Amino acid sequence: MFEALRPQVSSIIDSNKTPDAKMQDICELLKANVPHYDWVGFYFKNGDKRELKLGSYAGAPTDHTIIPYGKGICGQVAESNQNFVVPDVQSQDNYIACSITVKAEIVVPLFVNGENIGQIDIDSNTPDPFTKADETFLEFVNFEVAKIL
Ligand code: SME
């Protein structure tokens, strides 16, 4: 599945749309094609502030359009620069719930010139669905998106 999606991600990157429209297409591609992806979005550093701002996403609207560094899974990744895989969100103390249906989450940082400037965030309604294959694929997605930022 991920191998088939890679060229589709690349062709979105190579299209002649705006960066925001490309990221929107990627969110929709991933949500539509990966059965355990129920919400897909990008968060980016908000100017000079130590907070994340929601960018493109596919899935239900969320109240959490601004997330301070250190808060929730996303805010922790903004500081750690590391992938964060959460098999069971209920076991996390520092977690920001977006929907009661969400069981698991993965956040992968996005680097431009070695700097952590944002992240891709996936919520899943399936318990413990993420493997190393998700991490590798999402690192690829972010590497591609970094080219247009
Ligand atoms: N659950 C995230 C907040 C963002 S929503 O999943 C869209 C977190 O704990 O950082």
Backbone and ligand atoms as CSV (ligand in chain L), in Angstrom:
chain,resi,resn,atom,element,x,y,z
A,1,MET,N,N,0.829,-1.213,0.000
A,1,MET,CA,C,0.000,0.000,0.000
A,1,MET,C,C,0.868,1.269,0.000
A,2,PHE,N,N,1.834,1.327,0.959
A,2,PHE,CA,C,2.663,2.526,1.028
A,2,PHE,C,C,3.532,2.670,-0.220
A,3,GLU,N,N,3.998,1.529,-0.756
A,3,GLU,CA,C,4.834,1.599,-1.970
A,3,GLU,C,C,4.043,2.202,-3.131
A,4,ALA,N,N,2.746,1.858,-3.213
A,4,ALA,CA,C,1.900,2.395,-4.293
A,4,ALA,C,C,1.600,3.878,-4.082
A,5,LEU,N,N,1.578,4.309,-2.817
A,5,LEU,CA,C,1.234,5.711,-2.537
A,5,LEU,C,C,2.404,6.661,-2.771
A,6,ARG,N,N,3.627,6.134,-2.658
A,6,ARG,CA,C,4.801,7.024,-2.786
A,6,ARG,C,C,4.809,7.816,-4.101
A,7,PRO,N,N,4.655,7.143,-5.255
A,7,PRO,CA,C,4.665,7.921,-6.500
A,7,PRO,C,C,3.500,8.906,-6.608
A,8,GLN,N,N,2.391,8.589,-5.951
A,8,GLN,CA,C,1.248,9.511,-5.977
A,8,GLN,C,C,1.561,10.766,-5.153
A,9,VAL,N,N,2.254,10.575,-4.040
A,9,VAL,CA,C,2.691,11.727,-3.242
A,9,VAL,C,C,3.645,12.586,-4.073
A,10,SER,N,N,4.586,11.924,-4.735
A,10,SER,CA,C,5.577,12.673,-5.529
A,10,SER,C,C,4.915,13.433,-6.664
A,11,SER,N,N,3.896,12.834,-7.291
A,11,SER,CA,C,3.272,13.550,-8.405
A,11,SER,C,C,2.459,14.739,-7.910
A,12,ILE,N,N,1.916,14.654,-6.702
A,12,ILE,CA,C,1.255,15.830,-6.115
A,12,ILE,C,C,2.295,16.942,-5.896
A,13,ILE,N,N,3.453,16.560,-5.356
A,13,ILE,CA,C,4.516,17.548,-5.114
A,13,ILE,C,C,4.935,18.219,-6.428
A,14,ASP,N,N,4.984,17.432,-7.506
A,14,ASP,CA,C,5.434,17.950,-8.810
A,14,ASP,C,C,4.340,18.694,-9.581
A,15,SER,N,N,3.104,18.697,-9.072
A,15,SER,CA,C,2.009,19.362,-9.791
A,15,SER,C,C,2.207,20.883,-9.722
A,16,ASN,N,N,1.385,21.617,-10.480
A,16,ASN,CA,C,1.596,23.076,-10.451
A,16,ASN,C,C,0.560,23.793,-9.591
A,17,LYS,N,N,0.279,23.210,-8.431
A,17,LYS,CA,C,-0.608,23.856,-7.456
A,17,LYS,C,C,0.219,24.619,-6.424
A,18,THR,N,N,-0.468,25.343,-5.563
A,18,THR,CA,C,0.232,26.044,-4.473
A,18,THR,C,C,0.674,25.014,-3.425
A,19,PRO,N,N,1.676,25.371,-2.600
A,19,PRO,CA,C,2.080,24.446,-1.531
A,19,PRO,C,C,0.918,24.014,-0.641
A,20,ASP,N,N,0.037,24.945,-0.271
A,20,ASP,CA,C,-1.099,24.579,0.582
A,20,ASP,C,C,-2.027,23.587,-0.114
A,21,ALA,N,N,-2.264,23.800,-1.399
A,21,ALA,CA,C,-3.139,22.889,-2.147
A,21,ALA,C,C,-2.494,21.508,-2.274
A,22,LYS,N,N,-1.181,21.478,-2.437
A,22,LYS,CA,C,-0.479,20.175,-2.507
A,22,LYS,C,C,-0.593,19.438,-1.180
A,23,MET,N,N,-0.400,20.154,-0.076
A,23,MET,CA,C,-0.505,19.493,1.237
A,23,MET,C,C,-1.932,19.019,1.496
A,24,GLN,N,N,-2.908,19.801,1.030
A,24,GLN,CA,C,-4.308,19.381,1.151
A,24,GLN,C,C,-4.535,18.078,0.372
A,25,ASP,N,N,-4.019,18.018,-0.842
A,25,ASP,CA,C,-4.167,16.802,-1.659
A,25,ASP,C,C,-3.510,15.606,-0.977
A,26,ILE,N,N,-2.355,15.832,-0.369
A,26,ILE,CA,C,-1.658,14.730,0.309
A,26,ILE,C,C,-2.473,14.235,1.500
A,27,CYS,N,N,-3.023,15.163,2.285
A,27,CYS,CA,C,-3.864,14.750,3.420
A,27,CYS,C,C,-5.030,13.892,2.934
A,28,GLU,N,N,-5.669,14.327,1.865
A,28,GLU,CA,C,-6.836,13.597,1.369
A,28,GLU,C,C,-6.434,12.245,0.774
A,29,LEU,N,N,-5.307,12.222,0.062
A,29,LEU,CA,C,-4.801,10.955,-0.502
A,29,LEU,C,C,-4.561,9.929,0.610
A,30,LEU,N,N,-3.899,10.363,1.653
A,30,LEU,CA,C,-3.557,9.433,2.736
A,30,LEU,C,C,-4.805,8.972,3.483
A,31,LYS,N,N,-5.679,9.923,3.799
A,31,LYS,CA,C,-6.889,9.541,4.548
A,31,LYS,C,C,-7.751,8.576,3.737
A,32,ALA,N,N,-7.840,8.805,2.417
A,32,ALA,CA,C,-8.705,7.975,1.572
A,32,ALA,C,C,-8.123,6.581,1.323
A,33,ASN,N,N,-6.810,6.454,1.383
A,33,ASN,CA,C,-6.186,5.203,0.948
A,33,ASN,C,C,-5.575,4.342,2.043
A,34,VAL,N,N,-5.371,4.918,3.212
A,34,VAL,CA,C,-4.813,4.108,4.305
A,34,VAL,C,C,-5.948,3.867,5.298
A,35,PRO,N,N,-6.405,2.603,5.402
A,35,PRO,CA,C,-7.622,2.342,6.189
A,35,PRO,C,C,-7.512,2.773,7.651
A,36,HIS,N,N,-6.298,2.736,8.216
A,36,HIS,CA,C,-6.181,3.102,9.638
A,36,HIS,C,C,-5.825,4.579,9.839
A,37,TYR,N,N,-5.930,5.401,8.770
A,37,TYR,CA,C,-5.732,6.846,8.925
A,37,TYR,C,C,-7.109,7.526,8.911
A,38,ASP,N,N,-7.537,8.037,10.061
A,38,ASP,CA,C,-8.866,8.649,10.153
A,38,ASP,C,C,-8.832,10.169,10.201
A,39,TRP,N,N,-7.680,10.716,10.545
A,39,TRP,CA,C,-7.486,12.172,10.490
A,39,TRP,C,C,-6.024,12.390,10.133
A,40,VAL,N,N,-5.788,13.231,9.129
A,40,VAL,CA,C,-4.416,13.475,8.653
A,40,VAL,C,C,-4.227,14.980,8.552
A,41,GLY,N,N,-3.205,15.511,9.213
A,41,GLY,CA,C,-2.998,16.964,9.139
A,41,GLY,C,C,-1.543,17.350,9.314
A,42,PHE,N,N,-1.253,18.581,8.890
A,42,PHE,CA,C,0.075,19.163,9.086
A,42,PHE,C,C,-0.039,20.315,10.081
A,43,TYR,N,N,0.882,20.344,11.030
A,43,TYR,CA,C,1.051,21.494,11.916
A,43,TYR,C,C,2.411,22.111,11.624
A,44,PHE,N,N,2.479,23.460,11.713
A,44,PHE,CA,C,3.748,24.161,11.477
A,44,PHE,C,C,4.016,25.163,12.585
A,45,LYS,N,N,5.305,25.388,12.832
A,45,LYS,CA,C,5.725,26.423,13.782
A,45,LYS,C,C,5.067,27.740,13.376
A,46,ASN,N,N,4.463,28.425,14.360
A,46,ASN,CA,C,3.717,29.647,14.093
A,46,ASN,C,C,4.639,30.862,14.228
A,47,GLY,N,N,5.276,31.226,13.143
A,47,GLY,CA,C,6.192,32.380,13.169
A,47,GLY,C,C,7.315,32.152,14.157
A,48,ASP,N,N,7.545,33.150,15.020
A,48,ASP,CA,C,8.608,33.049,16.020
A,48,ASP,C,C,8.098,32.497,17.343
A,49,LYS,N,N,6.806,32.176,17.394
A,49,LYS,CA,C,6.226,31.730,18.668
A,49,LYS,C,C,6.543,30.258,18.924
A,50,ARG,N,N,6.599,29.906,20.194
A,50,ARG,CA,C,6.803,28.501,20.559
A,50,ARG,C,C,5.448,27.800,20.591
A,51,GLU,N,N,4.828,27.746,19.421
A,51,GLU,CA,C,3.538,27.081,19.282
A,51,GLU,C,C,3.385,26.573,17.856
A,52,LEU,N,N,2.512,25.574,17.716
A,52,LEU,CA,C,2.208,24.997,16.402
A,52,LEU,C,C,0.868,25.531,15.929
A,53,LYS,N,N,0.767,25.705,14.615
A,53,LYS,CA,C,-0.497,26.148,14.018
A,53,LYS,C,C,-0.928,25.102,12.995
A,54,LEU,N,N,-2.211,24.757,13.020
A,54,LEU,CA,C,-2.730,23.765,12.081
A,54,LEU,C,C,-2.702,24.302,10.652
A,55,GLY,N,N,-2.211,23.486,9.725
A,55,GLY,CA,C,-2.253,23.804,8.305
A,55,GLY,C,C,-3.319,22.953,7.627
A,56,SER,N,N,-2.955,22.347,6.503
A,56,SER,CA,C,-3.908,21.508,5.778
A,56,SER,C,C,-4.251,20.273,6.601
A,57,TYR,N,N,-5.494,19.809,6.460
A,57,TYR,CA,C,-5.876,18.551,7.114
A,57,TYR,C,C,-7.042,17.927,6.373
A,58,ALA,N,N,-7.217,16.622,6.584
A,58,ALA,CA,C,-8.389,15.901,6.080
A,58,ALA,C,C,-8.979,15.132,7.247
A,59,GLY,N,N,-10.284,15.225,7.409
A,59,GLY,CA,C,-10.957,14.607,8.545
A,59,GLY,C,C,-11.782,15.654,9.264
A,60,ALA,N,N,-12.281,15.297,10.434
A,60,ALA,CA,C,-13.174,16.197,11.165
A,60,ALA,C,C,-12.426,17.454,11.595
A,61,PRO,N,N,-13.091,18.619,11.558
A,61,PRO,CA,C,-12.469,19.841,12.064
A,61,PRO,C,C,-12.098,19.663,13.541
A,62,THR,N,N,-10.984,20.294,13.950
A,62,THR,CA,C,-10.543,20.196,15.339
A,62,THR,C,C,-10.493,21.587,15.967
A,63,ASP,N,N,-10.755,21.644,17.268
A,63,ASP,CA,C,-10.608,22.907,18.011
A,63,ASP,C,C,-9.143,23.258,18.216
A,64,HIS,N,N,-8.257,22.265,18.060
A,64,HIS,CA,C,-6.861,22.465,18.423
A,64,HIS,C,C,-6.046,22.968,17.234
A,65,THR,N,N,-6.345,24.215,16.858
A,65,THR,CA,C,-5.640,24.816,15.723
A,65,THR,C,C,-4.319,25.438,16.165
A,66,ILE,N,N,-4.186,25.722,17.452
A,66,ILE,CA,C,-2.923,26.220,18.019
A,66,ILE,C,C,-2.542,25.291,19.174
A,67,ILE,N,N,-1.307,24.783,19.153
A,67,ILE,CA,C,-0.835,23.892,20.225
A,67,ILE,C,C,0.515,24.414,20.722
A,68,PRO,N,N,0.612,24.797,22.000
A,68,PRO,CA,C,1.902,25.267,22.536
A,68,PRO,C,C,2.950,24.150,22.536
A,69,TYR,N,N,4.211,24.521,22.330
A,69,TYR,CA,C,5.299,23.545,22.431
A,69,TYR,C,C,5.228,22.868,23.791
A,70,GLY,N,N,5.428,21.559,23.790
A,70,GLY,CA,C,5.410,20.780,25.034
A,70,GLY,C,C,4.057,20.191,25.364
A,71,LYS,N,N,2.989,20.714,24.758
A,71,LYS,CA,C,1.639,20.233,25.080
A,71,LYS,C,C,1.182,19.175,24.083
A,72,GLY,N,N,0.623,18.101,24.616
A,72,GLY,CA,C,0.099,17.043,23.762
A,72,GLY,C,C,1.212,16.302,23.039
A,73,ILE,N,N,0.828,15.374,22.216
A,73,ILE,CA,C,1.793,14.589,21.445
A,73,ILE,C,C,2.506,15.515,20.455
A,74,CYS,N,N,1.715,16.371,19.802
A,74,CYS,CA,C,2.285,17.288,18.805
A,74,CYS,C,C,3.307,18.226,19.438
A,75,GLY,N,N,2.928,18.840,20.549
A,75,GLY,CA,C,3.822,19.785,21.213
A,75,GLY,C,C,5.095,19.124,21.727
A,76,GLN,N,N,5.010,17.863,22.098
A,76,GLN,CA,C,6.206,17.139,22.546
A,76,GLN,C,C,7.146,16.874,21.373
A,77,VAL,N,N,6.579,16.559,20.209
A,77,VAL,CA,C,7.414,16.305,19.024
A,77,VAL,C,C,8.097,17.592,18.546
A,78,ALA,N,N,7.424,18.731,18.753
A,78,ALA,CA,C,8.035,20.017,18.389
A,78,ALA,C,C,9.335,20.226,19.161
A,79,GLU,N,N,9.418,19.649,20.377
A,79,GLU,CA,C,10.618,19.811,21.203
A,79,GLU,C,C,11.604,18.654,21.076
A,80,SER,N,N,11.096,17.451,20.827
A,80,SER,CA,C,11.980,16.262,20.841
A,80,SER,C,C,12.652,16.007,19.501
A,81,ASN,N,N,12.059,16.502,18.422
A,81,ASN,CA,C,12.524,16.243,17.045
A,81,ASN,C,C,12.485,14.747,16.676
A,82,GLN,N,N,11.685,13.977,17.396
A,82,GLN,CA,C,11.636,12.526,17.155
A,82,GLN,C,C,10.209,12.101,16.802
A,83,ASN,N,N,10.120,11.015,16.032
A,83,ASN,CA,C,8.808,10.414,15.791
A,83,ASN,C,C,8.192,10.019,17.138
A,84,PHE,N,N,6.874,10.137,17.213
A,84,PHE,CA,C,6.164,9.735,18.447
A,84,PHE,C,C,4.997,8.848,18.023
A,85,VAL,N,N,5.080,7.575,18.376
A,85,VAL,CA,C,4.013,6.619,18.070
A,85,VAL,C,C,3.286,6.304,19.366
A,86,VAL,N,N,1.976,6.514,19.362
A,86,VAL,CA,C,1.153,6.262,20.547
A,86,VAL,C,C,0.155,5.154,20.213
A,87,PRO,N,N,0.414,3.935,20.670
A,87,PRO,CA,C,-0.492,2.824,20.347
A,87,PRO,C,C,-1.855,2.964,21.017
A,88,ASP,N,N,-1.861,3.632,22.213
A,88,ASP,CA,C,-3.101,3.757,22.988
A,88,ASP,C,C,-3.116,5.148,23.615
A,89,VAL,N,N,-3.912,6.044,23.063
A,89,VAL,CA,C,-3.878,7.436,23.543
A,89,VAL,C,C,-4.320,7.553,25.005
A,90,GLN,N,N,-5.140,6.615,25.464
A,90,GLN,CA,C,-5.622,6.701,26.858
A,90,GLN,C,C,-4.510,6.490,27.870
A,91,SER,N,N,-3.392,5.899,27.426
A,91,SER,CA,C,-2.282,5.655,28.353
A,91,SER,C,C,-1.351,6.868,28.456
A,92,GLN,N,N,-1.646,7.938,27.698
A,92,GLN,CA,C,-0.792,9.137,27.701
A,92,GLN,C,C,-1.357,10.212,28.619
A,93,ASP,N,N,-0.522,10.723,29.528
A,93,ASP,CA,C,-0.966,11.828,30.390
A,93,ASP,C,C,-0.971,13.140,29.607
A,94,ASN,N,N,0.087,13.353,28.815
A,94,ASN,CA,C,0.223,14.609,28.073
A,94,ASN,C,C,-0.328,14.409,26.663
A,95,TYR,N,N,-1.642,14.399,26.588
A,95,TYR,CA,C,-2.332,14.128,25.330
A,95,TYR,C,C,-3.498,15.094,25.209
A,96,ILE,N,N,-3.721,15.619,23.997
A,96,ILE,CA,C,-4.846,16.526,23.748
A,96,ILE,C,C,-5.871,15.756,22.913
A,97,ALA,N,N,-7.007,15.448,23.498
A,97,ALA,CA,C,-8.021,14.666,22.778
A,97,ALA,C,C,-8.740,15.541,21.755
A,98,CYS,N,N,-8.821,15.041,20.520
A,98,CYS,CA,C,-9.558,15.764,19.488
A,98,CYS,C,C,-10.932,15.150,19.297
A,99,SER,N,N,-11.018,13.843,19.471
A,99,SER,CA,C,-12.282,13.149,19.249
A,99,SER,C,C,-12.292,11.893,20.121
A,100,ILE,N,N,-13.447,11.557,20.657
A,100,ILE,CA,C,-13.507,10.386,21.539
A,100,ILE,C,C,-13.327,9.077,20.772
A,101,THR,N,N,-13.414,9.142,19.440
A,101,THR,CA,C,-13.252,7.911,18.655
A,101,THR,C,C,-11.780,7.550,18.436
A,102,VAL,N,N,-10.870,8.484,18.716
A,102,VAL,CA,C,-9.446,8.249,18.416
A,102,VAL,C,C,-8.835,7.301,19.440
A,103,LYS,N,N,-8.153,6.268,18.904
A,103,LYS,CA,C,-7.514,5.273,19.773
A,103,LYS,C,C,-5.991,5.387,19.767
A,104,ALA,N,N,-5.430,5.856,18.651
A,104,ALA,CA,C,-3.967,5.862,18.503
A,104,ALA,C,C,-3.553,7.055,17.654
A,105,GLU,N,N,-2.268,7.409,17.775
A,105,GLU,CA,C,-1.786,8.593,17.057
A,105,GLU,C,C,-0.317,8.398,16.698
A,106,ILE,N,N,0.078,8.981,15.565
A,106,ILE,CA,C,1.499,9.028,15.204
A,106,ILE,C,C,1.816,10.441,14.732
A,107,VAL,N,N,2.940,10.967,15.208
A,107,VAL,CA,C,3.393,12.290,14.785
A,107,VAL,C,C,4.847,12.166,14.341
A,108,VAL,N,N,5.130,12.663,13.133
A,108,VAL,CA,C,6.483,12.590,12.565
A,108,VAL,C,C,6.933,14.015,12.230
A,109,PRO,N,N,8.072,14.447,12.793
A,109,PRO,CA,C,8.534,15.814,12.537
A,109,PRO,C,C,8.952,16.036,11.094
A,110,LEU,N,N,8.841,17.305,10.675
A,110,LEU,CA,C,9.181,17.689,9.299
A,110,LEU,C,C,10.356,18.674,9.362
A,111,PHE,N,N,11.443,18.302,8.705
A,111,PHE,CA,C,12.670,19.104,8.773
A,111,PHE,C,C,12.923,19.831,7.458
A,112,VAL,N,N,13.266,21.113,7.563
A,112,VAL,CA,C,13.754,21.856,6.405
A,112,VAL,C,C,15.130,22.390,6.778
A,113,ASN,N,N,16.129,22.042,5.989
A,113,ASN,CA,C,17.529,22.399,6.291
A,113,ASN,C,C,17.901,22.010,7.721
A,114,GLY,N,N,17.460,20.818,8.132
A,114,GLY,CA,C,17.823,20.300,9.448
A,114,GLY,C,C,17.030,20.878,10.605
A,115,GLU,N,N,16.122,21.807,10.329
A,115,GLU,CA,C,15.334,22.423,11.404
A,115,GLU,C,C,13.930,21.828,11.443
A,116,ASN,N,N,13.480,21.494,12.646
A,116,ASN,CA,C,12.134,20.948,12.849
A,116,ASN,C,C,11.126,22.093,12.742
A,117,ILE,N,N,10.445,22.193,11.583
A,117,ILE,CA,C,9.560,23.340,11.364
A,117,ILE,C,C,8.079,22.953,11.377
A,118,GLY,N,N,7.817,21.665,11.592
A,118,GLY,CA,C,6.423,21.238,11.621
A,118,GLY,C,C,6.338,19.738,11.745
A,119,GLN,N,N,5.200,19.201,11.372
A,119,GLN,CA,C,4.981,17.770,11.576
A,119,GLN,C,C,3.744,17.312,10.824
A,120,ILE,N,N,3.737,16.003,10.551
A,120,ILE,CA,C,2.489,15.392,10.094
A,120,ILE,C,C,1.920,14.615,11.272
A,121,ASP,N,N,0.612,14.732,11.446
A,121,ASP,CA,C,-0.087,14.130,12.586
A,121,ASP,C,C,-1.201,13.245,12.039
A,122,ILE,N,N,-1.224,11.987,12.476
A,122,ILE,CA,C,-2.281,11.058,12.055
A,122,ILE,C,C,-2.999,10.535,13.288
A,123,ASP,N,N,-4.320,10.584,13.263
A,123,ASP,CA,C,-5.137,9.945,14.297
A,123,ASP,C,C,-5.772,8.702,13.704
A,124,SER,N,N,-5.874,7.657,14.535
A,124,SER,CA,C,-6.511,6.420,14.084
A,124,SER,C,C,-7.592,5.998,15.061
A,125,ASN,N,N,-8.693,5.526,14.518
A,125,ASN,CA,C,-9.765,4.967,15.355
A,125,ASN,C,C,-9.530,3.490,15.638
A,126,THR,N,N,-8.437,2.945,15.077
A,126,THR,CA,C,-8.054,1.543,15.292
A,126,THR,C,C,-7.001,1.492,16.396
A,127,PRO,N,N,-7.149,0.602,17.388
A,127,PRO,CA,C,-6.113,0.516,18.428
A,127,PRO,C,C,-4.800,-0.050,17.883
A,128,ASP,N,N,-3.691,0.506,18.308
A,128,ASP,CA,C,-2.337,0.019,18.013
A,128,ASP,C,C,-2.128,-0.360,16.538
A,129,PRO,N,N,-2.379,0.560,15.593
A,129,PRO,CA,C,-2.326,0.202,14.169
A,129,PRO,C,C,-0.978,0.490,13.502
A,130,PHE,N,N,-0.093,1.252,14.164
A,130,PHE,CA,C,1.079,1.788,13.464
A,130,PHE,C,C,2.304,0.880,13.614
A,131,THR,N,N,3.031,0.731,12.502
A,131,THR,CA,C,4.269,-0.055,12.499
A,131,THR,C,C,5.401,0.828,11.969
A,132,LYS,N,N,6.584,0.229,11.901
A,132,LYS,CA,C,7.739,0.919,11.336
A,132,LYS,C,C,7.441,1.376,9.904
A,133,ALA,N,N,6.600,0.638,9.196
A,133,ALA,CA,C,6.261,0.992,7.810
A,133,ALA,C,C,5.558,2.348,7.742
A,134,ASP,N,N,4.714,2.629,8.740
A,134,ASP,CA,C,4.063,3.950,8.779
A,134,ASP,C,C,5.115,5.037,8.994
A,135,GLU,N,N,6.034,4.790,9.922
A,135,GLU,CA,C,7.059,5.810,10.207
A,135,GLU,C,C,7.898,6.092,8.962
A,136,THR,N,N,8.331,5.026,8.289
A,136,THR,CA,C,9.175,5.184,7.096
A,136,THR,C,C,8.416,5.930,6.000
A,137,PHE,N,N,7.164,5.578,5.812
A,137,PHE,CA,C,6.351,6.228,4.788
A,137,PHE,C,C,6.134,7.707,5.124
A,138,LEU,N,N,5.800,8.003,6.376
A,138,LEU,CA,C,5.526,9.401,6.750
A,138,LEU,C,C,6.796,10.248,6.722
A,139,GLU,N,N,7.946,9.625,7.001
A,139,GLU,CA,C,9.225,10.345,6.836
A,139,GLU,C,C,9.422,10.699,5.356
A,140,PHE,N,N,9.072,9.767,4.479
A,140,PHE,CA,C,9.150,10.040,3.038
A,140,PHE,C,C,8.217,11.198,2.651
A,141,VAL,N,N,6.974,11.154,3.140
A,141,VAL,CA,C,6.008,12.224,2.832
A,141,VAL,C,C,6.577,13.578,3.263
A,142,ASN,N,N,7.106,13.642,4.481
A,142,ASN,CA,C,7.644,14.916,4.976
A,142,ASN,C,C,8.862,15.365,4.182
A,143,PHE,N,N,9.691,14.408,3.765
A,143,PHE,CA,C,10.858,14.735,2.939
A,143,PHE,C,C,10.406,15.368,1.624
A,144,GLU,N,N,9.353,14.830,1.048
A,144,GLU,CA,C,8.807,15.380,-0.200
A,144,GLU,C,C,8.207,16.775,0.032
A,145,VAL,N,N,7.424,16.918,1.112
A,145,VAL,CA,C,6.792,18.210,1.403
A,145,VAL,C,C,7.858,19.275,1.694
A,146,ALA,N,N,8.943,18.873,2.346
A,146,ALA,CA,C,10.012,19.839,2.664
A,146,ALA,C,C,10.541,20.523,1.401
A,147,LYS,N,N,10.465,19.828,0.262
A,147,LYS,CA,C,10.972,20.385,-0.999
A,147,LYS,C,C,10.176,21.611,-1.463
A,148,ILE,N,N,8.919,21.733,-0.998
A,148,ILE,CA,C,8.067,22.837,-1.493
A,148,ILE,C,C,7.892,23.935,-0.448
A,149,LEU,N,N,8.612,23.816,0.687
A,149,LEU,CA,C,8.462,24.819,1.757
A,149,LEU,C,C,9.638,25.788,1.767
L,1,SME,N1,N,-3.880,14.676,19.743
L,1,SME,C1,C,-2.943,15.733,19.437
L,1,SME,C2,C,-3.658,17.025,19.181
L,1,SME,C3,C,-3.981,17.253,17.743
L,1,SME,S1,S,-5.337,16.341,17.234
L,1,SME,O1,O,-4.925,14.903,17.217
L,1,SME,C4,C,-5.748,16.772,15.683
L,1,SME,C5,C,-1.933,15.910,20.547
L,1,SME,O2,O,-2.073,15.312,21.618
L,1,SME,O3,O,-1.000,16.657,20.352
